[in-house]
Amino acid sequence: MHEHRTFVELMRTRADEHGDRPALIFSPDPLRAEADETMTYGELDRAARRVAALLQERFTVGDRLLVLHPSGPGFARSLLGCMYAGMVPVPAPPPDGPQRKQAGRPPPIARDPGAVGA
């Protein structure tokens, strides 16, 4: 049995030990299972590492980054990539999402001076 201090450690262990097992199943239409998209632990780990590498080129460990992504695989890759890079993900609805279109403005959290990137 492993003892994990962080979620990133847990995810990396799962990728090492169970890389071909499903980690996430995205169901854009619950009435149509054939539309589901599955990501294995290995796929999610590799994607998060790619995102983390890109973020580390532009930002510093500990920076807070807005994750302006709709629900789905891209959101999971971005959120976990921030964590892998040692940054703090701050999820918010994208400015062009249905909630923002109704409000006609970016999410209030986007105006937070502590967030350095999106």
N, C-alpha and C positions, 0 to 999 in steps of 0.2 A: 504494500500500500504506500502511495506517495503522499507526502505532505507538501502542499503548494502554498506559497506565500502570496502569490498574485494570480489574477485571472490569466495573464499572459503565460505564466509557468504552466498552469493547468492546460491551456490550449495547446501549447507546444508538446507537452507530454501526450495529450490525446492524439496529436498528429503523428508523433513517433510510434505510439503503440497501436493506434487504431486508424491509421491514415486513410484506409479505404472505406471506412464506415461513414454513414451520413451524419453530418454535424448539424445541418440546417435544411429545412424543407420550406421553400417559399411557395405559397399558394395564392397566386393573384386572383384566382376564381375558385372559391371553395366548391362550387358545383361541377367543376371540370378538373378532375384529378390529373388528366393528361397534360394540363398546363403547368403542373407543379415543376419547380426547378430545385434539384437537390445539389448541395455542396458537401463534399466529404471533408473530414478533418484535414486531410492532406491538401486538398484544393484551397480550403479557407486559409490554412497556414501559409501556403506559397503566395497567395494573393495578398495577404496581410503583410508579409515580408516585403513584397514589391512596393506596396503603398508606403510602408515604413521607410524604405530606402529613399524614396522620392521626398518624403517629408523631412528626413534628416538633412537633405541638401539645402533646405530653405529655412528650417525652423530649429529651435533649441529645445533640448529635453526640458520638460516642465511647462512649455508653452501651452496655452489653451487654444484649441482650434475648433471653430464651428464646423460641424458636419451637417451641411445643408444638402441632404440627399433624401429622395423619396424612399419609402419602405422597399426592401428587396435585397438582392444579393450585393448590389453596390454599396448600400448602407452598411451591411455587415462587414464588407471588405474595408471600407473607410474607417469605421469605428474601431475595428480590431487593429488596423494599420496604425492608427494614432496611438493606441496602447502599446503596440510593439515598438514604436519609435520613442516611447517614454514621454509622450505628450498627453494632454488631458483632452479627450473628446467632449465637445459640448453639442449634443444633438439638437437640431432645430428643424422645423419644416422648411423646405426650399421656398425661395421667394416666389416661384411660379406655381407652387402647389395650390390646391383648392382652398385651403384655409387662408393663404396669403392673398389670393385673387379677390376674395371677399373683403378682406381688410384693406387691400390696396397699399400695403407697406411691408417692409421686411420685418421679421420677428423682432420683438423688443430686445431679446438677448443679443442680437447682432450689433446693437448700439453700445454694448458693454465694452468699456475701454480696456478690459483685461484680456479680451480675445485678440490674438495677433494675426490670425489667418482663418481662411474658410476654404 
